[in-house]
Amino acid sequence: MKKLTLFLCVAALGVSVLSAKKTTPKAVPGNLQMGDYGYLYCHMSDRGQWTAFALSRDGLHYHDLFHGDSIFSAFEMAKIEGGTRDAYICRKFDGSGYLMVTTDMNNAATKRLGKLETWDNYGIDLLTSDDLMHWQSTSFDYRKGTEIFCDGASAKSPYKDWSTINRVWAPQIFWDADYRWPSGERGGYFIYYSMWNRAEEKYDRMYYSYADKSFTRLTMPQLLFDWGYATIDADINYLTTDGKYHMMIKKEGGTPGLFTATAPALTGPWGEPVEDDYVNFEGKKKCEGVSAFQIVGEEGWRIAYIEYSSRPRHYRICKADANMRNFSDPQDIVGVTGPQHGSFMRLTKEEYDRLEAWGNPAPRASQWNGKRVGFLGDSMTDPRYRQRNHYCDYLRDSLGIVPLVYARSGNQWHQIYDRANELIKAEGDNLDAIIIWAGTNDYFHGAPMGQFYTERDTVVNYNGKMVPRKCRDFVFSDSTFCGRINKVLSMLRHRYPTKQIILMTPPHRGYANFNETNVQPDENVANGQGLYIEDYVHAIKQAGEYWSMPVIDVFTLSGLYPLEPEQRMYFAEPDGYPDRTRYDRLHPSREGHIRLGKLLQWQLLALPAGF
């Protein structure tokens, strides 16, 4: 009886074990999905060569972080061309952090970089982060050939000559837990992208590499498929409905649109796309940059893409069923400034709140909150010179000011007079304060210093008696630095007698080489008048005394010193690009503007915002 009981117990245990094995679900292939609180849209900005973030609670209605500005310095992250395009974001396979891949490309610098075509580029960037806010990157310049790949010495190369490669576009990530490295270690990130080597192939084709868990090593690219025509912007997901890998992709041959194809494995074989069921809402208008994601609670999929034939362009999100078929109901994304090619990731509440506090911080309660502040200046202030986070954007976020920017690249003080008139015409009395930052171009172009006033002899009534005295007359002239300043400040003081008007001294100057006709020595070289930048700094301080206007001494207090190589991160292009034809150790980088913004924040807190 005891034996029978033991047998039955063992049998029952065996059934239980077998049953558990049968019901334990196998991990779904692909990137780790976590969070049901919100969504992150990580995208290239349609306003420039940078990466931006937007948040949403429902996956359809978004709001920008940093007002749509860059989340990091594209120059620092993209070490080939200084532009991060086509951003794709996901989690690390174990949930310990985050990954991003971007196209390293700056199509606004075609001539300067010596590219044959505007849309040529040479590599990609692999980025890692522990918190979604601080990123590190590894750039892969494919022109360098097989040496950049971790298996370059042994793997078969798809090209004979890598120096002629002209496109490496739109990389994306898919975690492959079954990939085996030569060491026996399992698991790698399947990185897929299009490439074109104009000298060796006729069009863009899809390739793939594997990145290791550190996301700093990459295997030799291998051809994923060739359908006989150009294919770009692929997006791969594994569907449990049929156990297949589904790819949304733009094909340049045949009928235009965004198509879907399937394969039994990541590496294929990938059959040609389905021709009778595709994203065709836009007619003959061109679409690309497809990204598929799911909204929590929905069985179907959302397919995002950019329709780029229209002006303005339209970033749309449509529906698809659980099998990523039957596309319907396209609608424009809501709430995003400059949406473009990007990707989506679900977020936990902790992640969502952290990003919100970082990208849209509550302004400091102060006298400046809500004040409308006019900014007059040159390229240091002009948002059109280089679209990035400016110091006035930092002040907007930290102090809650409303920045009213009237600045032009290259402006000297006599042109600040024109900017001031633009401000007056546009804003009238609807402003609280004015901040002027100019003078560096007057130094560079050798504006004569002149003097703030001339003296003459006169006779005045002193306690009832007429006595001789010296008298000064202010100089108002566009021909001298001091005369220019007087002209601007006199006009503003008269027009806005009750407003706060603040001056800023020019910053230190490093070497800049923008093109062969615009080369600017550093501040250790005197200008054509034999004057140094400090002479112009001192003049602005004097102007503050004469016109009773506060002066924020950026030259002394900011700590920005471009002549020190270890401060390279604070300046726009401290080392030039690979062709070494352009340097910019004059303009602040994103990090430089943030440092400047912090200085101005604390300086302004010591001053009245109005009277």
MOTAMO-V830090 format. One record per backbone hydrogen bond with DSSP energy under -0.5 kcal/mol. CO is the residue of the C=O (numbers start at 0). NH is the residue of the N-H. E is the energy in kcal/mol with one decimal. If there is no record, write none. Layout:
BEGIN
co=[CO & CO]
nh=[NH & NH]
e=[E & E]
END
This chain:
BEGIN
co=[0 & 1 & 2 & 3 & 4 & 5 & 6 & 7 & 8 & 9 & 10 & 11 & 12 & 13 & 14 & 15 & 16 & 17 & 18 & 19 & 22 & 31 & 37 & 38 & 38 & 39 & 39 & 40 & 40 & 41 & 42 & 44 & 47 & 48 & 49 & 50 & 51 & 52 & 53 & 54 & 55 & 59 & 59 & 60 & 62 & 64 & 65 & 71 & 72 & 73 & 76 & 77 & 79 & 82 & 82 & 84 & 87 & 89 & 91 & 96 & 97 & 98 & 99 & 100 & 101 & 101 & 102 & 102 & 103 & 103 & 105 & 108 & 109 & 109 & 110 & 116 & 121 & 122 & 123 & 124 & 124 & 125 & 126 & 127 & 128 & 132 & 133 & 135 & 137 & 138 & 139 & 139 & 140 & 141 & 143 & 144 & 145 & 148 & 150 & 150 & 160 & 161 & 163 & 165 & 166 & 168 & 171 & 173 & 174 & 174 & 175 & 175 & 178 & 178 & 180 & 184 & 187 & 187 & 188 & 188 & 189 & 189 & 190 & 191 & 192 & 193 & 194 & 195 & 195 & 195 & 196 & 196 & 203 & 204 & 205 & 205 & 206 & 207 & 208 & 209 & 210 & 211 & 216 & 217 & 221 & 224 & 229 & 229 & 231 & 234 & 236 & 237 & 238 & 238 & 238 & 243 & 244 & 245 & 246 & 247 & 248 & 248 & 249 & 256 & 256 & 257 & 258 & 259 & 260 & 261 & 262 & 264 & 268 & 277 & 278 & 279 & 281 & 285 & 285 & 287 & 288 & 290 & 292 & 294 & 300 & 301 & 301 & 302 & 303 & 304 & 304 & 305 & 305 & 306 & 313 & 313 & 314 & 315 & 316 & 317 & 318 & 319 & 320 & 324 & 327 & 330 & 333 & 334 & 335 & 335 & 337 & 340 & 340 & 342 & 344 & 346 & 346 & 347 & 348 & 349 & 350 & 351 & 352 & 353 & 354 & 355 & 358 & 363 & 365 & 367 & 370 & 370 & 371 & 371 & 371 & 372 & 373 & 373 & 374 & 375 & 376 & 377 & 377 & 381 & 381 & 385 & 387 & 389 & 390 & 391 & 392 & 393 & 394 & 394 & 394 & 395 & 397 & 399 & 400 & 401 & 402 & 403 & 403 & 405 & 407 & 411 & 411 & 412 & 414 & 415 & 416 & 417 & 418 & 419 & 420 & 421 & 422 & 422 & 423 & 426 & 428 & 431 & 432 & 433 & 434 & 435 & 436 & 438 & 439 & 440 & 441 & 442 & 447 & 448 & 451 & 453 & 455 & 457 & 459 & 459 & 460 & 461 & 464 & 464 & 466 & 468 & 470 & 472 & 473 & 474 & 476 & 479 & 480 & 481 & 482 & 483 & 484 & 485 & 486 & 487 & 488 & 489 & 490 & 491 & 493 & 495 & 497 & 499 & 500 & 501 & 502 & 503 & 508 & 510 & 511 & 512 & 514 & 517 & 517 & 518 & 519 & 521 & 523 & 526 & 530 & 531 & 531 & 532 & 532 & 533 & 534 & 535 & 536 & 537 & 538 & 539 & 540 & 541 & 542 & 543 & 543 & 544 & 549 & 550 & 551 & 551 & 552 & 552 & 553 & 558 & 559 & 560 & 562 & 563 & 564 & 566 & 567 & 569 & 570 & 572 & 572 & 576 & 581 & 582 & 583 & 584 & 586 & 588 & 589 & 590 & 591 & 592 & 593 & 594 & 595 & 596 & 597 & 598 & 599 & 600 & 602 & 603]
nh=[4 & 5 & 6 & 7 & 8 & 9 & 10 & 11 & 12 & 13 & 14 & 15 & 16 & 17 & 18 & 19 & 20 & 21 & 22 & 23 & 24 & 33 & 346 & 40 & 55 & 41 & 344 & 42 & 53 & 342 & 51 & 47 & 49 & 83 & 44 & 70 & 42 & 64 & 40 & 62 & 38 & 61 & 333 & 56 & 54 & 67 & 68 & 73 & 76 & 77 & 78 & 81 & 577 & 84 & 104 & 102 & 100 & 98 & 94 & 91 & 128 & 89 & 126 & 87 & 103 & 124 & 84 & 104 & 121 & 122 & 108 & 112 & 113 & 114 & 113 & 119 & 141 & 103 & 139 & 101 & 126 & 137 & 99 & 135 & 97 & 134 & 129 & 127 & 125 & 140 & 123 & 141 & 143 & 144 & 146 & 147 & 148 & 151 & 153 & 154 & 163 & 164 & 197 & 120 & 195 & 193 & 191 & 189 & 29 & 176 & 178 & 187 & 180 & 186 & 183 & 180 & 175 & 189 & 190 & 210 & 173 & 191 & 208 & 171 & 206 & 168 & 204 & 165 & 166 & 197 & 199 & 200 & 230 & 194 & 223 & 224 & 192 & 221 & 190 & 218 & 188 & 214 & 211 & 149 & 207 & 205 & 251 & 252 & 249 & 247 & 245 & 239 & 241 & 242 & 243 & 238 & 262 & 236 & 260 & 234 & 250 & 258 & 231 & 250 & 258 & 278 & 248 & 273 & 246 & 270 & 244 & 267 & 270 & 279 & 257 & 282 & 284 & 307 & 308 & 305 & 341 & 303 & 301 & 297 & 319 & 292 & 303 & 317 & 290 & 306 & 315 & 287 & 307 & 313 & 306 & 315 & 332 & 304 & 330 & 302 & 327 & 300 & 323 & 320 & 318 & 316 & 61 & 63 & 337 & 338 & 45 & 43 & 86 & 41 & 39 & 36 & 37 & 351 & 352 & 353 & 354 & 355 & 356 & 357 & 358 & 359 & 65 & 365 & 368 & 370 & 372 & 401 & 373 & 431 & 432 & 403 & 375 & 434 & 405 & 436 & 407 & 380 & 381 & 384 & 385 & 387 & 389 & 393 & 394 & 395 & 396 & 397 & 398 & 399 & 400 & 399 & 363 & 369 & 402 & 372 & 404 & 374 & 405 & 376 & 410 & 414 & 415 & 416 & 418 & 419 & 420 & 421 & 422 & 423 & 424 & 425 & 426 & 427 & 427 & 429 & 430 & 499 & 373 & 501 & 375 & 503 & 377 & 442 & 443 & 444 & 446 & 445 & 480 & 481 & 474 & 472 & 470 & 468 & 461 & 466 & 462 & 464 & 461 & 466 & 459 & 457 & 455 & 453 & 475 & 476 & 479 & 483 & 484 & 485 & 486 & 487 & 488 & 489 & 490 & 491 & 492 & 493 & 494 & 495 & 496 & 498 & 610 & 433 & 549 & 435 & 551 & 437 & 522 & 584 & 519 & 582 & 517 & 513 & 514 & 520 & 511 & 524 & 525 & 529 & 526 & 534 & 535 & 535 & 536 & 537 & 538 & 539 & 540 & 541 & 542 & 543 & 544 & 545 & 546 & 547 & 548 & 547 & 502 & 552 & 504 & 553 & 555 & 556 & 557 & 560 & 507 & 563 & 564 & 566 & 567 & 569 & 570 & 588 & 573 & 575 & 583 & 579 & 576 & 512 & 572 & 509 & 571 & 592 & 593 & 594 & 595 & 596 & 597 & 598 & 599 & 600 & 601 & 602 & 603 & 604 & 605 & 606]
e=[-2.5 & -2.5 & -2.6 & -2.6 & -2.3 & -2.5 & -2.7 & -2.7 & -2.6 & -2.6 & -2.5 & -2.4 & -2.6 & -3.0 & -3.0 & -2.4 & -2.3 & -1.9 & -1.9 & -1.6 & -0.6 & -0.5 & -2.7 & -0.5 & -1.8 & -0.7 & -1.9 & -0.6 & -1.4 & -2.3 & -3.2 & -1.1 & -0.6 & -1.8 & -2.5 & -2.0 & -2.5 & -2.2 & -2.9 & -1.8 & -2.9 & -0.6 & -1.5 & -0.6 & -2.6 & -1.9 & -2.1 & -0.7 & -2.2 & -2.9 & -1.0 & -1.0 & -0.7 & -0.6 & -2.0 & -3.1 & -2.0 & -2.9 & -1.9 & -2.3 & -2.0 & -2.1 & -3.2 & -2.1 & -0.6 & -2.3 & -2.4 & -1.1 & -0.7 & -0.6 & -1.6 & -2.5 & -0.7 & -2.1 & -0.8 & -1.6 & -2.3 & -1.7 & -2.8 & -1.8 & -0.5 & -2.3 & -2.0 & -2.1 & -2.8 & -0.5 & -0.5 & -2.3 & -2.7 & -0.6 & -1.2 & -0.9 & -1.9 & -1.6 & -0.6 & -1.7 & -1.5 & -1.9 & -1.4 & -3.0 & -0.7 & -1.7 & -0.6 & -2.2 & -1.9 & -1.8 & -1.6 & -2.9 & -1.0 & -0.6 & -1.1 & -1.9 & -0.5 & -3.5 & -2.6 & -3.1 & -2.8 & -0.7 & -0.8 & -2.6 & -1.3 & -0.6 & -2.7 & -1.8 & -3.4 & -2.5 & -2.6 & -2.5 & -1.4 & -0.7 & -2.4 & -2.2 & -1.4 & -2.7 & -2.9 & -1.1 & -2.1 & -2.3 & -2.9 & -1.9 & -2.8 & -1.4 & -1.4 & -2.6 & -2.1 & -0.8 & -3.2 & -0.6 & -2.1 & -2.7 & -3.5 & -0.5 & -0.7 & -1.4 & -0.8 & -2.5 & -1.7 & -2.5 & -2.3 & -2.2 & -0.6 & -2.7 & -2.3 & -0.8 & -0.5 & -2.5 & -2.5 & -2.5 & -3.2 & -1.5 & -2.8 & -1.6 & -0.8 & -1.0 & -1.3 & -1.3 & -2.1 & -1.7 & -0.7 & -2.7 & -0.5 & -3.0 & -3.2 & -2.5 & -2.2 & -2.5 & -0.6 & -2.7 & -2.3 & -0.5 & -2.5 & -1.8 & -0.8 & -2.4 & -3.5 & -0.7 & -2.9 & -2.2 & -1.4 & -2.4 & -2.0 & -2.1 & -2.2 & -3.1 & -3.4 & -2.8 & -3.3 & -0.6 & -0.6 & -0.5 & -2.4 & -2.6 & -0.6 & -2.4 & -3.0 & -2.0 & -1.5 & -2.6 & -2.8 & -2.0 & -2.5 & -2.4 & -2.4 & -1.7 & -3.2 & -2.3 & -2.3 & -0.7 & -1.2 & -2.2 & -0.7 & -3.1 & -0.5 & -3.3 & -1.5 & -3.0 & -0.5 & -3.1 & -3.3 & -2.6 & -1.8 & -1.7 & -2.3 & -1.1 & -0.7 & -1.0 & -0.5 & -1.9 & -2.1 & -1.8 & -2.1 & -2.8 & -2.4 & -0.7 & -1.0 & -0.8 & -3.1 & -2.5 & -0.7 & -2.1 & -0.6 & -2.8 & -0.5 & -1.0 & -1.9 & -1.3 & -1.2 & -0.9 & -1.9 & -2.7 & -1.7 & -1.9 & -2.3 & -2.5 & -2.4 & -2.3 & -3.1 & -0.7 & -1.6 & -2.5 & -1.8 & -1.3 & -2.9 & -3.0 & -2.5 & -1.9 & -0.8 & -1.9 & -2.1 & -2.5 & -3.0 & -1.4 & -3.2 & -2.1 & -2.5 & -2.6 & -2.8 & -3.1 & -0.7 & -3.0 & -0.6 & -1.3 & -4.0 & -0.6 & -2.8 & -2.9 & -2.4 & -2.4 & -0.5 & -0.6 & -0.5 & -2.2 & -2.1 & -2.4 & -1.9 & -2.0 & -2.8 & -2.6 & -1.5 & -2.4 & -2.6 & -1.9 & -2.5 & -2.9 & -0.5 & -1.1 & -0.6 & -2.4 & -0.5 & -2.5 & -3.0 & -0.7 & -1.9 & -2.2 & -3.8 & -1.6 & -1.7 & -2.4 & -0.9 & -0.5 & -2.4 & -1.8 & -0.5 & -2.3 & -2.7 & -1.3 & -0.8 & -0.6 & -1.9 & -2.7 & -1.4 & -1.7 & -1.8 & -2.2 & -2.2 & -1.9 & -1.4 & -2.5 & -2.6 & -0.5 & -2.2 & -0.6 & -2.8 & -0.7 & -1.9 & -1.7 & -0.5 & -3.0 & -1.6 & -0.7 & -0.6 & -2.0 & -0.7 & -2.2 & -1.6 & -2.1 & -1.8 & -1.9 & -0.7 & -0.6 & -2.8 & -2.8 & -0.6 & -2.5 & -2.4 & -0.7 & -2.6 & -2.6 & -2.0 & -2.2 & -2.5 & -2.9 & -2.2 & -1.9 & -2.5 & -2.5 & -1.8 & -2.0 & -2.9 & -1.6 & -1.0 & -2.1]
END
